[in-house]
Amino acid sequence: MIEFAVFLYGLSAGLVLMIAQRAQREARPIPAVVNAMGWGLISMSSMLAILLFAVALAMAVGVGGPLVQSLAGM
C-alpha cells in the first residue's frame, strides 16, 4: 500500500513540476489548480517530515507505546 502512495506522490509532483515549467517557458501564469496542488504537496511533505521527526525523537528519548511502535515499524 505504501508503494502505491509513494507512486501517486511522485506522479503528482512530476505533473506539477512539468506543468509549471511549461507555463514558465511559455511566459504564461501557472493555473490556479496546479498552484493549489503544489502547495498541497508541500504541506503534506512538511507535515510528514515533522511527524517522522517526532517519532524519531520519541524513540531516542525512550518513549514507548503502541503508536510509536507502529509508526516505527517495530
C-alpha positions as CSV (number, residue, x, y, z in Angstrom):
1,M,0.0,0.0,0.0
2,I,2.8,2.4,0.8
3,E,4.4,1.8,-2.6
4,F,1.2,2.9,-4.3
5,A,1.0,6.1,-2.2
6,V,4.7,6.9,-3.0
7,F,4.0,6.2,-6.7
8,L,1.0,8.6,-6.7
9,Y,3.0,11.2,-4.8
10,G,5.8,11.0,-7.3
11,L,3.4,11.2,-10.2
12,S,1.6,14.2,-8.8
13,A,4.9,16.0,-8.0
14,G,6.2,15.3,-11.5
15,L,3.0,16.6,-13.1
16,V,3.0,19.8,-11.1
17,L,6.7,20.5,-11.9
18,M,6.1,19.7,-15.6
19,I,3.1,22.0,-15.9
20,A,4.9,24.8,-14.0
21,Q,8.0,24.5,-16.1
22,R,6.0,24.6,-19.4
23,A,4.0,27.6,-18.2
24,Q,7.2,29.4,-17.3
25,R,8.8,28.6,-20.6
26,E,5.8,29.9,-22.5
27,A,5.6,33.0,-20.2
28,R,2.1,32.2,-19.0
29,P,0.8,32.2,-15.4
30,I,0.6,28.9,-13.6
31,P,-3.0,27.6,-13.5
32,A,-4.7,28.0,-10.0
33,V,-5.4,24.3,-9.7
34,V,-1.8,23.4,-10.3
35,N,-0.6,26.0,-7.8
36,A,-3.0,24.6,-5.2
37,M,-1.9,21.1,-5.9
38,G,1.7,22.2,-5.5
39,W,1.0,23.9,-2.2
40,G,-0.8,20.7,-1.0
41,L,2.1,18.5,-1.9
42,I,4.5,20.9,0.0
43,S,2.2,20.9,3.0
44,M,1.9,17.1,3.0
45,S,5.6,16.7,2.7
46,S,6.4,19.1,5.6
47,M,3.8,17.6,7.9
48,L,5.1,14.1,7.2
49,A,8.6,15.2,8.0
50,I,7.5,16.8,11.3
51,L,5.6,13.6,12.2
52,L,8.6,11.4,11.4
53,F,10.9,13.7,13.4
54,A,8.6,13.4,16.4
55,V,8.6,9.6,16.2
56,A,12.4,9.5,15.9
57,L,12.7,11.9,18.9
58,A,10.3,9.8,20.9
59,M,12.2,6.7,20.1
60,A,15.5,8.4,21.0
61,V,14.1,9.5,24.4
62,G,12.8,6.1,25.1
63,V,9.1,6.7,25.0
64,G,7.2,3.6,24.1
65,G,3.6,2.8,23.4
66,P,1.7,1.2,20.6
67,L,1.5,4.4,18.4
68,V,5.3,5.0,18.4
69,Q,6.0,1.3,17.8
70,S,3.5,1.1,14.9
71,L,4.9,4.2,13.3
72,A,8.4,3.0,13.8
73,G,7.6,-0.4,12.2
74,M,8.6,-2.5,15.1
